């Protein structure tokens, strides 16, 4: 067995101070170090638009929410902290997998109402959404014709509901409000007899036979995967992002043995990405494909997981992070505070990235109250400060102490976010803002206030005089100064 390294990338600061170490941390997929700009101009254009959006919603949802356990991983026969089987069925592997897959016959999220989610996400200032159409366990949250292990099969009680094809409903609801739409899809499928062939027992997360020894069997898996993705690319309206997880399904020659978890991949698991992406882009021109951790033409942005790069990256990237401790719904999960999430967003954006924040819907089809509460708090902050977030790019000096910078991509305007320790913004009477390469500052304003800010030049930037009234307007989490030059 092999393990994910906890912190392989020295260039990355694990923001454990913000998030605490948790289960979702330990499972993390580490990020590609290489990047290839896509040749396709339409993809380049969409990537540029996507980079303006900054803040997205991720949702991990499946039958696993009924038990409130980790998404999929409890049926993976590896002995890791996050794969442990719990509950009354845990004693034997086979008994557990059977009971797990039987969750299909009780899944009935009757409170499912994607319009309610969109409303909350939109208020928070989120602009795109990525949903788990199928996770590693293979349960399709869409009306696939390739398997009956799906939400719309008659065995699933929710199949009688008019909104049973939840992927379609979610995509339509978010698209109506102009969100970019992303389909998370797991390449590995632990239900498919062509991935975990019942002739052999599954041994770990990987395919359980050698595809080169049994090419016909593997071909069936390739066809199955292609067909499912084709369904998603043709029957669900406009899709902007295809987010492919499960980086161990990859051509053997792309395995990087310097990375712990990739050393465990014994077989060539080439699913023919050029063919899949070609089909997908024919149906969805300009589609952003994120074949995460497989550098090349099909990894159009990189995906640091549960962490923020210490320095800006030169390529498009997105930190995906859980709002609670887990990707999946866990009753009583501990949610990050509004304060932490806002400051996290500022840090990510100041380094040129996007933040994809995950909420795991529960088995009733709704989110925990905390999720709505946090989105509301973030929205209140965004109403005042969103101007410095959207359409921005990173700019030196990126950050200095508690000050984080962004730059509007079209105007000569820099934003300096001053993060505060407490909820309430409490600025000192005089504040130094270091600036790089700016000869002449024309104007400084505080977002959320009509009053002008006085400043004078200082050795390596400007020094602001802060009127006491600024601390009385009720700003929270972080104040943002707009600096025109
Ligand atoms: C981790 C988890 C996986 C989850 C993914 C989201 O890799 O192992 O279950 O879907 O993070 O980024």
Boltz pocket constraint, residues with backbone or C-beta under 6 A from the ligand:
constraints:
  - pocket:
      binder: B
      contacts: [[A, 24], [A, 27], [A, 28], [A, 29], [A, 60], [A, 71], [A, 245], [A, 305], [A, 320], [A, 327]]
      max_distance: 6.0
